[in-house]
Amino acid sequence: MPSNRHIIDETDRIVLKSLQDEGRLTNVELAARAGLTAPPTLRRVRALETAGIIRGYHADLNPEALGYGIMVFAMVSLKSQAENDLRAFEEHVAGLPPIRECHMLNGEIDFILKIVAHDLQEFQRFLTAHLTSAPNVEHVKTSLTIRTSKNLPGIPVDDA
């Protein structure tokens, strides 16, 4: 959540979309896209960071190039949905690097996890050692990703 209420104008939207699309833009390139000079552009970026709207910067790595040939979505149901049990599960998965995303859901499934592994055998070992045997886990259903046809980072930057 942003730390304070920051009014987003059209120039901020250009800055946000540009940085989300190409995080390595120089401030001069960003300023040109926003129709500003470099100093006010830098001030805007710093204000967006301070407000918590820009949370960070990262490189988009190619999983296959690093040997991660498997991506699996795991749907996890817990025996108890008491808040302390939900938090305990979240803390458990936070310490497991192969789990790249963890989302609590509303409905039959309590959590959906995005997991990467080098191969199917590694994933199976991870599943039995760290997920199905975890405290409070009732059952885990997994789906192996066949292909990804859309994978956009971030969020749409629109006139909302």
DSSP file with accessible surface (Angstrom, degrees, kcal/mol):
  #  RESIDUE AA STRUCTURE BP1 BP2  ACC     N-H-->O    O-->H-N    N-H-->O    O-->H-N    TCO  KAPPA ALPHA  PHI   PSI    X-CA   Y-CA   Z-CA
    1    1 A M              0   0  211      0, 0.0    52,-0.0     0, 0.0     0, 0.0   0.000 360.0 360.0 360.0 138.4    0.0    0.0    0.0
    2    2 A P        -     0   0   64      0, 0.0    50,-0.3     0, 0.0    49,-0.1  -0.305 360.0-131.0 -59.8 144.5    1.3    3.5   -0.7
    3    3 A S  S    S+     0   0   88     48,-1.2     2,-0.3    47,-0.2    49,-0.1   0.742  85.3   5.9 -73.5 -25.1    2.5    5.3    2.4
    4    4 A N  S    S-     0   0   91     47,-0.7     2,-0.8     2,-0.0    -1,-0.1  -0.956  93.3 -81.0-148.4 170.6    0.5    8.4    1.6
    5    5 A R        -     0   0  223     -2,-0.3     2,-0.5    -3,-0.1    -2,-0.0  -0.651  46.9-176.3 -80.8 111.6   -2.1    9.6   -0.9
    6    6 A H        -     0   0   45     -2,-0.8     2,-0.5    45,-0.1    -2,-0.0  -0.940  22.6-134.1-110.5 122.3   -0.2   10.6   -4.1
    7    7 A I        -     0   0  137     -2,-0.5     2,-0.6     1,-0.0     5,-0.1  -0.661  19.7-145.9 -77.3 123.5   -2.3   12.1   -6.9
    8    8 A I        -     0   0   42     -2,-0.5     2,-0.2     4,-0.1    -1,-0.0  -0.816  18.9-173.7 -94.1 121.3   -1.3   10.4  -10.2
    9    9 A D     >  -     0   0   64     -2,-0.6     4,-2.1     1,-0.0     5,-0.2  -0.470  43.1 -90.7-104.3-179.4   -1.4   12.7  -13.2
   10   10 A E  H  > S+     0   0  109      1,-0.2     4,-2.0     2,-0.2     5,-0.2   0.876 126.1  53.0 -61.3 -37.5   -0.9   11.8  -16.9
   11   11 A T  H  > S+     0   0   32      1,-0.2     4,-2.5     2,-0.2    -1,-0.2   0.925 108.0  50.9 -65.2 -41.7    2.8   12.5  -16.7
   12   12 A D  H  > S+     0   0    6      1,-0.2     4,-3.2     2,-0.2    -1,-0.2   0.903 108.0  53.6 -59.8 -40.3    3.2   10.2  -13.7
   13   13 A R  H  X S+     0   0   45     -4,-2.1     4,-2.8     2,-0.2     5,-0.3   0.901 108.2  49.1 -63.1 -39.4    1.3    7.5  -15.8
   14   14 A I  H  X S+     0   0   54     -4,-2.0     4,-2.6     2,-0.2     5,-0.2   0.936 113.3  47.4 -63.4 -44.6    3.8    7.9  -18.6
   15   15 A V  H  X S+     0   0    0     -4,-2.5     4,-2.6     2,-0.2     5,-0.3   0.948 114.6  46.1 -61.1 -48.6    6.7    7.6  -16.2
   16   16 A L  H  X S+     0   0   28     -4,-3.2     4,-2.5     2,-0.2     5,-0.2   0.933 114.5  46.0 -62.7 -47.5    5.2    4.5  -14.5
   17   17 A K  H  X S+     0   0  103     -4,-2.8     4,-2.5    -5,-0.2     5,-0.2   0.933 113.7  49.9 -62.8 -43.6    4.3    2.8  -17.8
   18   18 A S  H  X S+     0   0   10     -4,-2.6     4,-2.6    -5,-0.3    -2,-0.2   0.930 113.9  44.2 -62.2 -45.4    7.7    3.5  -19.2
   19   19 A L  H  < S+     0   0   20     -4,-2.6    -1,-0.2    -5,-0.2    -2,-0.2   0.877 113.4  50.9 -68.6 -36.8    9.6    2.3  -16.2
   20   20 A Q  H  < S+     0   0   63     -4,-2.5     3,-0.3    -5,-0.3    -2,-0.2   0.914 116.6  41.1 -66.9 -38.0    7.4   -0.8  -15.9
   21   21 A D  H  < S+     0   0   90     -4,-2.5     2,-0.2     1,-0.3    -2,-0.2   0.859 135.8  14.9 -75.3 -37.9    8.0   -1.6  -19.6
   22   22 A E    ><  -     0   0   93     -4,-2.6     3,-1.7    -5,-0.2    -1,-0.3  -0.692  64.8-179.7-142.4  84.4   11.7   -0.8  -19.6
   23   23 A G  T 3  S+     0   0   44     -3,-0.3    -4,-0.1     1,-0.3    -1,-0.1   0.624  77.9  64.0 -64.9 -13.1   13.2   -0.5  -16.1
   24   24 A R  T 3  S+     0   0  237      2,-0.0    -1,-0.3    -5,-0.0    -5,-0.1   0.300  70.1 132.0 -96.9  11.8   16.7    0.4  -17.4
   25   25 A L    <   -     0   0   21     -3,-1.7     2,-0.1    -7,-0.2    -3,-0.0  -0.348  58.8-121.9 -59.2 139.9   15.7    3.6  -19.0
   26   26 A T     >  -     0   0   72      1,-0.1     4,-2.7     4,-0.0     5,-0.2  -0.420  23.2-111.3 -75.2 161.5   18.0    6.5  -18.2
   27   27 A N  H  > S+     0   0   46      1,-0.2     4,-2.7     2,-0.2     5,-0.2   0.872 120.2  54.6 -61.9 -34.5   16.5    9.5  -16.5
   28   28 A V  H  > S+     0   0  104      2,-0.2     4,-2.1     1,-0.2    -1,-0.2   0.932 110.2  45.2 -65.8 -44.4   17.2   11.5  -19.7
   29   29 A E  H  > S+     0   0   96      2,-0.2     4,-2.0     1,-0.2    -2,-0.2   0.914 114.1  49.8 -64.3 -41.3   15.3    8.9  -21.8
   30   30 A L  H  X S+     0   0    4     -4,-2.7     4,-2.0     1,-0.2    -2,-0.2   0.916 108.9  52.0 -63.5 -42.7   12.5    8.9  -19.3
   31   31 A A  H  X>S+     0   0    4     -4,-2.7     5,-2.6     1,-0.2     4,-1.0   0.909 107.2  52.9 -60.9 -41.8   12.3   12.7  -19.3
   32   32 A A  H ><5S+     0   0   78     -4,-2.1     3,-0.6     1,-0.2    -1,-0.2   0.921 110.2  47.7 -62.3 -41.8   12.0   12.7  -23.1
   33   33 A R  H 3<5S+     0   0  110     -4,-2.0    -1,-0.2     1,-0.2    -2,-0.2   0.852 114.5  46.5 -65.4 -36.1    9.1   10.3  -23.0
   34   34 A A  H 3<5S-     0   0   10     -4,-2.0    -1,-0.2    -5,-0.2    -2,-0.2   0.541 111.7-119.6 -84.5  -8.9    7.4   12.3  -20.3
   35   35 A G  T <<5S+     0   0   65     -4,-1.0     2,-0.2    -3,-0.6    -3,-0.2   0.801  76.9 107.6  74.9  30.2    7.9   15.6  -22.1
   36   36 A L  S   <S-     0   0   54     -5,-2.6    -1,-0.3    -6,-0.2     2,-0.2  -0.739  72.8-100.5-126.0 175.6   10.0   17.0  -19.2
   37   37 A T     >  -     0   0   93     -2,-0.2     4,-1.5    -3,-0.1     5,-0.2  -0.504  45.0 -99.0 -89.6 170.8   13.6   17.8  -18.4
   38   38 A A  H  > S+     0   0   31      1,-0.2     4,-2.7    -2,-0.2     5,-0.2   0.900 113.2  56.0 -62.6 -46.0   15.7   15.5  -16.4
   39   39 A P  H  > S+     0   0   75      0, 0.0     4,-2.2     0, 0.0    -1,-0.2   0.942 110.4  42.3 -59.8 -47.8   15.5   17.2  -12.9
   40   40 A P  H  > S+     0   0   33      0, 0.0     4,-2.2     0, 0.0    -2,-0.2   0.858 113.5  54.8 -67.7 -28.0   11.6   17.3  -12.6
   41   41 A T  H  X S+     0   0    0     -4,-1.5     4,-2.5     2,-0.2     5,-0.2   0.944 108.3  47.9 -66.2 -44.6   11.5   13.7  -13.9
   42   42 A L  H  X S+     0   0   67     -4,-2.7     4,-2.7     1,-0.2     5,-0.2   0.910 110.3  52.2 -62.2 -40.0   13.9   12.5  -11.3
   43   43 A R  H  X S+     0   0  163     -4,-2.2     4,-2.4    -5,-0.2    -1,-0.2   0.908 109.7  49.7 -61.9 -41.3   11.8   14.3   -8.6
   44   44 A R  H  X S+     0   0   61     -4,-2.2     4,-2.5     2,-0.2    -2,-0.2   0.928 110.7  48.9 -63.2 -45.2    8.7   12.6   -9.9
   45   45 A V  H  X S+     0   0    9     -4,-2.5     4,-2.3     2,-0.2    -2,-0.2   0.942 112.4  48.3 -61.0 -45.4   10.3    9.2   -9.8
   46   46 A R  H  X S+     0   0  127     -4,-2.7     4,-2.9     1,-0.2    -1,-0.2   0.908 111.7  49.8 -62.0 -40.5   11.6    9.8   -6.2
   47   47 A A  H  X S+     0   0   38     -4,-2.4     4,-2.4     2,-0.2     6,-0.2   0.904 110.3  50.1 -65.8 -39.0    8.1   11.0   -5.1
   48   48 A L  H  <>S+     0   0    0     -4,-2.5     5,-1.9     2,-0.2     6,-1.7   0.876 112.9  47.2 -66.7 -35.9    6.5    7.8   -6.7
   49   49 A E  H ><5S+     0   0   54     -4,-2.3     3,-1.4     4,-0.2    -2,-0.2   0.944 112.3  49.0 -67.7 -46.9    9.1    5.7   -4.8
   50   50 A T  H 3<5S+     0   0  104     -4,-2.9   -47,-0.2     1,-0.3    -2,-0.2   0.880 108.4  54.0 -61.3 -37.6    8.5    7.5   -1.5
   51   51 A A  T 3<5S-     0   0    1     -4,-2.4   -48,-1.2    -5,-0.2   -47,-0.7   0.576 115.6-117.0 -74.5  -7.5    4.8    7.2   -1.9
   52   52 A G  T < 5S+     0   0   25     -3,-1.4    -3,-0.2    -4,-0.3    -2,-0.1   0.587  85.6 116.3  82.7   9.8    5.2    3.4   -2.3
   53   53 A I  S   <S+     0   0   53     -5,-1.9     2,-0.7     1,-0.2    -4,-0.2   0.917  76.6  47.0 -77.8 -43.9    3.8    3.4   -5.8
   54   54 A I  S    S+     0   0   20     -6,-1.7    -2,-0.3    -9,-0.2    -1,-0.2  -0.896  73.2 179.5 -93.9 114.6    7.1    2.2   -7.3
   55   55 A R        -     0   0  230     -2,-0.7     2,-0.3     1,-0.3    -1,-0.1   0.639  52.7 -50.4 -92.8 -18.7    8.1   -0.6   -5.0
   56   56 A G        -     0   0   48      2,-0.0     2,-0.3     0, 0.0    -1,-0.3  -0.970  47.8-101.3 168.1-178.3   11.3   -1.7   -6.6
   57   57 A Y        +     0   0  116     -2,-0.3     2,-0.3    -3,-0.1   -37,-0.0  -0.975  35.6 165.5-133.7 143.4   13.3   -2.6   -9.7
   58   58 A H        -     0   0  156     -2,-0.3     2,-0.3     2,-0.0   -35,-0.2  -0.988  35.2-107.3-154.0 163.1   14.3   -6.0  -10.9
   59   59 A A        -     0   0   73     -2,-0.3     2,-0.9   -36,-0.0    -2,-0.0  -0.704  28.9-128.7 -90.7 143.3   15.6   -8.0  -13.9
   60   60 A D        -     0   0  129     -2,-0.3     2,-0.2    93,-0.0    -1,-0.0  -0.833  33.0-157.4 -92.2 104.4   13.3  -10.3  -15.7
   61   61 A L        -     0   0  113     -2,-0.9     3,-0.1     1,-0.0     5,-0.0  -0.603  17.3-122.1 -89.9 147.4   15.3  -13.6  -15.9
   62   62 A N     >  -     0   0   87     -2,-0.2     4,-1.0     1,-0.2     3,-0.2  -0.762  19.1-158.7 -86.3 109.7   14.7  -16.4  -18.4
   63   63 A P  T >4>S+     0   0   58      0, 0.0     5,-2.9     0, 0.0     3,-0.7   0.900  89.7  52.1 -58.7 -42.4   14.0  -19.5  -16.4
   64   64 A E  G >45S+     0   0  132      1,-0.3     3,-1.8     3,-0.2     5,-0.1   0.885 104.0  56.7 -63.0 -38.3   15.0  -21.9  -19.1
   65   65 A A  G 345S+     0   0   77      1,-0.3    -1,-0.3    -3,-0.2     4,-0.1   0.770 109.6  47.0 -64.7 -23.2   18.3  -20.2  -19.6
   66   66 A L  G <<5S-     0   0  103     -4,-1.0    -1,-0.3    -3,-0.7    -2,-0.2   0.244 126.5-100.4-101.8  11.2   19.0  -20.9  -15.9
   67   67 A G  T < 5S+     0   0   37     -3,-1.8     2,-1.2     1,-0.2    -3,-0.2   0.534  78.8 134.8  88.2   6.8   17.9  -24.5  -16.1
   68   68 A Y      < +     0   0   84     -5,-2.9    50,-0.3    -6,-0.2    -1,-0.2  -0.721  16.6 160.1 -91.2  93.0   14.4  -24.1  -14.7
   69   69 A G        +     0   0   53     -2,-1.2     2,-0.4    49,-0.8    49,-0.2   0.515  52.6  67.8 -91.5  -5.9   12.4  -26.2  -17.2
   70   70 A I  E     +A  117   0A  30     47,-2.3    47,-2.1    -3,-0.1     2,-0.4  -0.956  50.3 178.0-122.7 131.8    9.4  -26.8  -15.0
   71   71 A M  E     -A  116   0A  40     -2,-0.4    74,-2.9    74,-0.3     2,-0.4  -0.998  13.7-178.8-128.3 129.7    6.7  -24.4  -13.7
   72   72 A V  E     -AB 115 144A   2     43,-2.9    43,-3.1    -2,-0.4     2,-0.5  -0.959  22.2-145.7-129.5 143.1    3.9  -25.8  -11.6
   73   73 A F  E     -AB 114 143A  71     70,-2.7    70,-2.4    -2,-0.4     2,-0.5  -0.946  20.2-162.8-105.4 127.7    0.8  -24.2  -10.0
   74   74 A A  E     -AB 113 142A   0     39,-2.4    39,-2.6    -2,-0.5     2,-0.6  -0.955   8.5-154.4-114.3 128.2   -0.1  -25.9   -6.7
   75   75 A M  E     -AB 112 141A  39     66,-3.6    66,-2.7    -2,-0.5     2,-0.5  -0.916  19.0-164.1-101.9 118.6   -3.5  -25.4   -5.2
   76   76 A V  E     -AB 111 140A   0     35,-3.0    35,-2.1    -2,-0.6    34,-1.5  -0.898  11.5-167.6-113.3 129.9   -3.2  -25.9   -1.4
   77   77 A S  E     - B   0 139A   5     62,-2.7    61,-2.6    -2,-0.5    62,-1.6  -0.950  14.2-149.1-112.3 135.3   -6.1  -26.6    1.0
   78   78 A L  E     - B   0 137A   0     -2,-0.4    59,-0.2    59,-0.3     3,-0.1  -0.677  18.5-130.9-100.8 157.0   -5.4  -26.3    4.8
   79   79 A K  S    S+     0   0  141     57,-2.9     2,-0.4    -2,-0.3    58,-0.1   0.831  97.2  30.4 -71.6 -33.9   -7.1  -28.2    7.6
   80   80 A S        -     0   0   37     56,-0.4    -1,-0.2     2,-0.1    58,-0.1  -0.984  56.8-165.4-129.9 139.9   -7.6  -25.0    9.5
   81   81 A Q        +     0   0   99     -2,-0.4    -1,-0.1    -3,-0.1     5,-0.0   0.104  42.9 138.4-108.8  20.5   -8.2  -21.5    8.2
   82   82 A A    >>  -     0   0   41      1,-0.1     4,-2.4     4,-0.1     3,-0.6  -0.370  66.7-114.2 -61.6 144.6   -7.6  -19.8   11.6
   83   83 A E  H 3> S+     0   0   98      1,-0.3     4,-2.7     2,-0.2     5,-0.2   0.872 115.8  52.1 -53.8 -42.2   -5.6  -16.6   11.0
   84   84 A N  H 3> S+     0   0  113      1,-0.2     4,-2.0     2,-0.2    -1,-0.3   0.875 110.9  48.6 -65.9 -32.1   -2.5  -18.0   12.9
   85   85 A D  H <> S+     0   0   49     -3,-0.6     4,-2.0     2,-0.2    -2,-0.2   0.891 111.2  49.8 -72.8 -38.5   -2.6  -21.2   10.8
   86   86 A L  H  X S+     0   0   14     -4,-2.4     4,-2.4     2,-0.2    -2,-0.2   0.941 113.1  46.5 -62.8 -46.0   -2.8  -19.1    7.5
   87   87 A R  H  X S+     0   0  138     -4,-2.7     4,-2.7    -5,-0.2     5,-0.2   0.891 109.2  54.7 -64.7 -38.8    0.1  -16.9    8.6
   88   88 A A  H  X S+     0   0   50     -4,-2.0     4,-2.2    -5,-0.2    -1,-0.2   0.913 109.4  47.6 -61.7 -41.0    2.1  -20.0    9.6
   89   89 A F  H  X S+     0   0    5     -4,-2.0     4,-2.6     2,-0.2     5,-0.3   0.936 111.3  50.6 -65.3 -44.5    1.7  -21.4    6.2
   90   90 A E  H  X S+     0   0   64     -4,-2.4     4,-1.9     1,-0.2    -2,-0.2   0.900 111.1  48.7 -59.8 -41.0    2.6  -18.1    4.5
   91   91 A E  H  X S+     0   0  142     -4,-2.7     4,-0.9     2,-0.2    -1,-0.2   0.893 109.7  53.4 -65.7 -38.7    5.8  -18.0    6.7
   92   92 A H  H >< S+     0   0   63     -4,-2.2     3,-0.8    -5,-0.2    -2,-0.2   0.954 112.8  41.6 -60.2 -51.0    6.6  -21.6    5.7
   93   93 A V  H >< S+     0   0    6     -4,-2.6     3,-1.9     1,-0.2     6,-0.2   0.796 102.7  69.2 -72.1 -24.9    6.4  -20.9    2.0
   94   94 A A  H 3< S+     0   0   86     -4,-1.9    -1,-0.2     1,-0.3    -2,-0.2   0.830  98.9  52.0 -60.8 -28.2    8.2  -17.6    2.3
   95   95 A G  T << S+     0   0   59     -4,-0.9    -1,-0.3    -3,-0.8    -2,-0.2   0.306  90.6  88.0 -91.1   9.9   11.3  -19.5    3.1
   96   96 A L    X   -     0   0   19     -3,-1.9     3,-1.8     1,-0.1    -1,-0.1  -0.869  60.6-162.6-112.7 100.0   11.1  -21.8    0.1
   97   97 A P  T 3  S+     0   0   96      0, 0.0    -1,-0.1     0, 0.0    19,-0.1   0.803  85.3  63.4 -54.7 -35.0   12.9  -20.3   -2.9
   98   98 A P  T 3  S+     0   0   37      0, 0.0    18,-2.2     0, 0.0     2,-0.9   0.792  86.5  82.5 -63.5 -22.1   11.3  -22.5   -5.6
   99   99 A I  E <   +C  115   0A  15     -3,-1.8    16,-0.2    -6,-0.2    -3,-0.1  -0.731  56.8 173.4 -82.8 110.4    7.9  -21.0   -4.6
  100  100 A R  E     +     0   0A 155     14,-2.8     2,-0.3    -2,-0.9    -1,-0.2   0.711  63.2  22.4 -93.0 -24.9    7.9  -17.7   -6.6
  101  101 A E  E     -C  114   0A  79     13,-1.2    13,-2.0     2,-0.0     2,-0.4  -0.996  56.9-173.5-142.8 146.9    4.4  -16.6   -5.8
  102  102 A C  E     +C  113   0A  45     -2,-0.3     2,-0.4    11,-0.2    11,-0.2  -0.966   9.4 179.5-141.6 119.8    1.9  -17.3   -3.1
  103  103 A H  E     -C  112   0A  91      9,-2.5     9,-2.4    -2,-0.4     2,-0.3  -0.989  22.9-137.9-125.1 127.8   -1.7  -16.0   -3.2
  104  104 A M  E     -C  111   0A  88     -2,-0.4     2,-0.3     7,-0.2     7,-0.3  -0.674  30.1-157.5 -79.7 136.4   -4.4  -16.6   -0.6
  105  105 A L        -     0   0   72      5,-2.7     2,-0.5    -2,-0.3    -1,-0.0  -0.771  17.3-126.5-115.9 161.9   -7.7  -17.4   -2.3
  106  106 A N  S    S+     0   0  172     -2,-0.3     2,-0.3     2,-0.0     3,-0.2  -0.904  76.7  30.4-102.9 128.3  -11.4  -17.2   -1.5
  107  107 A G  S    S-     0   0   52     -2,-0.5    -2,-0.1     1,-0.2     0, 0.0  -0.915 116.2 -20.8 129.0-152.4  -13.2  -20.5   -2.0
  108  108 A E  S    S+     0   0  174     -2,-0.3     2,-0.4   -31,-0.0    -1,-0.2   0.830 121.3  61.8 -66.5 -35.9  -12.4  -24.2   -1.9
  109  109 A I        -     0   0   32     -3,-0.2   -32,-0.2     1,-0.1    -4,-0.1  -0.786  64.4-162.3 -95.6 136.9   -8.6  -23.7   -2.3
  110  110 A D  S    S+     0   0   16    -34,-1.5    -5,-2.7    -2,-0.4     2,-0.3   0.872  71.7  11.2 -85.7 -38.7   -6.8  -21.7    0.4
  111  111 A F  E     -AC  76 104A   0    -35,-2.1   -35,-3.0    -7,-0.3     2,-0.4  -0.992  54.4-155.0-141.0 146.9   -3.6  -20.9   -1.6
  112  112 A I  E     -AC  75 103A  44     -9,-2.4    -9,-2.5    -2,-0.3     2,-0.4  -0.989  21.0-165.9-118.5 134.1   -2.3  -21.0   -5.1
  113  113 A L  E     -AC  74 102A   0    -39,-2.6   -39,-2.4    -2,-0.4     2,-0.6  -0.942  16.9-146.0-120.8 141.1    1.5  -21.3   -5.5
  114  114 A K  E     -AC  73 101A  37    -13,-2.0   -14,-2.8    -2,-0.4   -13,-1.2  -0.939  28.4-176.8-104.1 122.4    3.7  -20.8   -8.5
  115  115 A I  E     -AC  72  99A   1    -43,-3.1   -43,-2.9    -2,-0.6     2,-0.3  -0.952  12.9-161.0-125.2 139.0    6.7  -23.1   -8.2
  116  116 A V  E     +A   71   0A  23    -18,-2.2     2,-0.3    -2,-0.4   -45,-0.2  -0.884  14.1 169.1-116.6 150.6    9.7  -23.6  -10.4
  117  117 A A  E     -A   70   0A   3    -47,-2.1   -47,-2.3    -2,-0.3   -48,-0.2  -0.975  42.6-119.7-151.8 160.3   12.1  -26.6  -10.6
  118  118 A H  S    S-     0   0   74     -2,-0.3   -49,-0.8   -50,-0.3     2,-0.3   0.874  92.8 -12.6 -70.3 -38.6   14.8  -27.8  -12.9
  119  119 A D  S  > S-     0   0   67    -50,-0.1     4,-2.1   -51,-0.1    -1,-0.2  -0.933  75.9 -90.8-154.3 175.6   13.0  -31.0  -13.7
  120  120 A L  H  > S+     0   0   81     -2,-0.3     4,-2.7     1,-0.2     5,-0.2   0.874 120.8  54.1 -63.8 -38.4   10.0  -33.1  -12.8
  121  121 A Q  H  > S+     0   0  115      2,-0.2     4,-2.3     1,-0.2    -1,-0.2   0.921 108.6  49.0 -64.0 -42.3   12.0  -35.3  -10.3
  122  122 A E  H  > S+     0   0   57      1,-0.2     4,-2.5     2,-0.2    -1,-0.2   0.922 111.5  50.0 -62.6 -42.3   13.2  -32.2   -8.5
  123  123 A F  H  X S+     0   0    7     -4,-2.1     4,-3.1     1,-0.2    -2,-0.2   0.930 109.0  51.4 -62.0 -44.6    9.7  -30.9   -8.3
  124  124 A Q  H  X S+     0   0   99     -4,-2.7     4,-2.2     1,-0.2     5,-0.2   0.911 111.0  48.2 -60.1 -42.4    8.4  -34.2   -6.9
  125  125 A R  H  X S+     0   0  150     -4,-2.3     4,-2.4     2,-0.2     5,-0.2   0.926 113.4  47.9 -62.8 -43.5   11.1  -34.2   -4.2
  126  126 A F  H  X>S+     0   0   21     -4,-2.5     4,-2.7     2,-0.2     5,-0.7   0.930 109.9  53.1 -62.3 -44.7   10.2  -30.6   -3.3
  127  127 A L  I  X>S+     0   0   19     -4,-3.1     5,-2.4     1,-0.2     4,-1.7   0.937 115.5  37.9 -58.2 -49.6    6.5  -31.3   -3.2
  128  128 A T  I  <5S+     0   0   84     -4,-2.2     5,-0.4     1,-0.2    -1,-0.2   0.873 121.0  44.8 -75.1 -33.4    6.8  -34.3   -0.8
  129  129 A A  I  <5S+     0   0   58     -4,-2.4    -2,-0.2    -5,-0.2    -1,-0.2   0.828 130.6  16.1 -79.0 -31.0    9.5  -32.8    1.4
  130  130 A H  I  <5S+     0   0   75     -4,-2.7    -3,-0.2    -5,-0.2    -2,-0.2   0.639 128.9  29.2-121.7 -20.2    8.1  -29.2    1.7
  131  131 A L  I ><<S+     0   0    0     -4,-1.7     3,-1.5    -5,-0.7    -3,-0.2   0.823 116.7  39.9-110.3 -61.6    4.4  -29.0    0.8
  132  132 A T  T 3 <S+     0   0   65     -5,-2.4    -4,-0.2     1,-0.3    -3,-0.1   0.817 121.7  46.5 -64.3 -25.3    2.4  -32.1    1.3
  133  133 A S  T 3  S+     0   0   79     -6,-0.5    -1,-0.3    -5,-0.4     3,-0.1   0.432  87.0 117.3 -94.6   1.4    4.2  -32.8    4.6
  134  134 A A  S X  S-     0   0    9     -3,-1.5     3,-1.6     1,-0.1    -3,-0.1  -0.343  78.7 -88.7 -69.5 149.0    3.9  -29.2    5.9
  135  135 A P  T 3  S+     0   0  107      0, 0.0    -1,-0.1     0, 0.0     3,-0.1  -0.272 108.7  10.0 -57.6 140.2    1.9  -28.6    9.1
  136  136 A N  T 3  S+     0   0   33      1,-0.2   -57,-2.9    -3,-0.1     2,-0.5   0.437  87.7 139.2  73.7   1.4   -1.8  -28.0    8.6
  137  137 A V  E <   +B   78   0A  10     -3,-1.6   -59,-0.3   -59,-0.2    -1,-0.2  -0.678  26.7 179.8 -81.0 122.6   -1.8  -29.0    4.9
  138  138 A E  E     -     0   0A 120    -61,-2.6     2,-0.3    -2,-0.5   -60,-0.2   0.906  63.9 -20.5 -86.0 -52.1   -4.9  -31.1    4.0
  139  139 A H  E     -B   77   0A  74    -62,-1.6   -62,-2.7     2,-0.0     2,-0.4  -0.992  50.9-148.9-157.0 158.9   -4.2  -31.6    0.3
  140  140 A V  E     -B   76   0A  30     -2,-0.3     2,-0.4   -64,-0.2   -64,-0.2  -0.998   7.9-167.3-130.7 127.1   -2.3  -30.3   -2.6
  141  141 A K  E     -B   75   0A 115    -66,-2.7   -66,-3.6    -2,-0.4     2,-0.3  -0.963  14.4-161.9-112.3 135.2   -3.4  -30.4   -6.2
  142  142 A T  E     -B   74   0A  61     -2,-0.4     2,-0.4   -68,-0.2   -68,-0.2  -0.883  13.8-167.0-121.4 149.6   -0.8  -29.6   -8.9
  143  143 A S  E     -B   73   0A  66    -70,-2.4   -70,-2.7    -2,-0.3     2,-0.4  -0.983  18.6-139.8-134.1 121.6   -0.9  -28.6  -12.5
  144  144 A L  E     -B   72   0A  82     -2,-0.4     2,-0.4   -72,-0.2   -72,-0.2  -0.648  24.4-119.3 -79.7 131.1    2.2  -28.6  -14.7
  145  145 A T        -     0   0   37    -74,-2.9   -74,-0.3    -2,-0.4     3,-0.1  -0.585  25.2-173.4 -73.3 127.5    2.4  -25.6  -17.1
  146  146 A I        -     0   0  151      1,-0.4     2,-0.3    -2,-0.4    -1,-0.2   0.883  68.9 -22.8 -85.6 -48.4    2.6  -26.8  -20.7
  147  147 A R        -     0   0  207      0, 0.0     2,-0.5     0, 0.0    -1,-0.4  -0.983  55.5-129.4-157.5 159.8    3.2  -23.3  -22.2
  148  148 A T        +     0   0   76     -2,-0.3     3,-0.1    -3,-0.1    -3,-0.0  -0.962  20.7 175.7-115.2 120.2    2.8  -19.7  -21.3
  149  149 A S  S    S+     0   0  121     -2,-0.5     2,-0.3     1,-0.3    -1,-0.1   0.602  73.6  26.3 -99.9 -14.2    1.1  -17.5  -23.9
  150  150 A K        +     0   0  159      2,-0.0    -1,-0.3     0, 0.0     2,-0.2  -0.958  55.5 159.1-150.4 130.3    1.0  -14.3  -21.8
  151  151 A N        +     0   0  111     -2,-0.3    -3,-0.0    -3,-0.1     0, 0.0  -0.632  13.5 172.4-151.8  82.7    3.2  -13.2  -19.0
  152  152 A L        -     0   0  126     -2,-0.2     2,-0.1     2,-0.1    -2,-0.0  -0.830  25.2-134.6 -97.6 131.5    3.1   -9.4  -18.4
  153  153 A P        -     0   0   71      0, 0.0    -2,-0.0     0, 0.0   -93,-0.0  -0.394  64.7  -1.0 -77.0 158.7    4.8   -8.0  -15.4
  154  154 A G  S    S-     0   0   57     -2,-0.1    -2,-0.1     2,-0.0  -133,-0.0  -0.255  94.7 -59.2  72.7-147.2    3.2   -5.4  -13.2
  155  155 A I        -     0   0  119     -2,-0.0     2,-0.2     0, 0.0  -135,-0.0  -0.887  55.3 -83.5-134.7 161.7   -0.3   -3.9  -13.7
  156  156 A P        -     0   0  106      0, 0.0     2,-0.8     0, 0.0    -2,-0.0  -0.500  37.1-145.8 -67.4 133.1   -2.0   -2.0  -16.5
  157  157 A V        +     0   0   37     -2,-0.2     2,-0.2     2,-0.0  -140,-0.0  -0.896  42.9 142.7-101.9 102.7   -1.2    1.7  -16.2
  158  158 A D        -     0   0   87     -2,-0.8  -141,-0.0  -141,-0.0  -145,-0.0  -0.534  66.1 -78.5-127.3-165.3   -4.4    3.4  -17.3
  159  159 A D              0   0  127     -2,-0.2    -2,-0.0  -146,-0.0  -149,-0.0   0.139 360.0 360.0 -89.2  21.2   -6.6    6.4  -16.5
  160  160 A A              0   0  106      0, 0.0    -2,-0.0     0, 0.0     0, 0.0  -0.091 360.0 360.0 -61.3 360.0   -8.2    4.8  -13.4
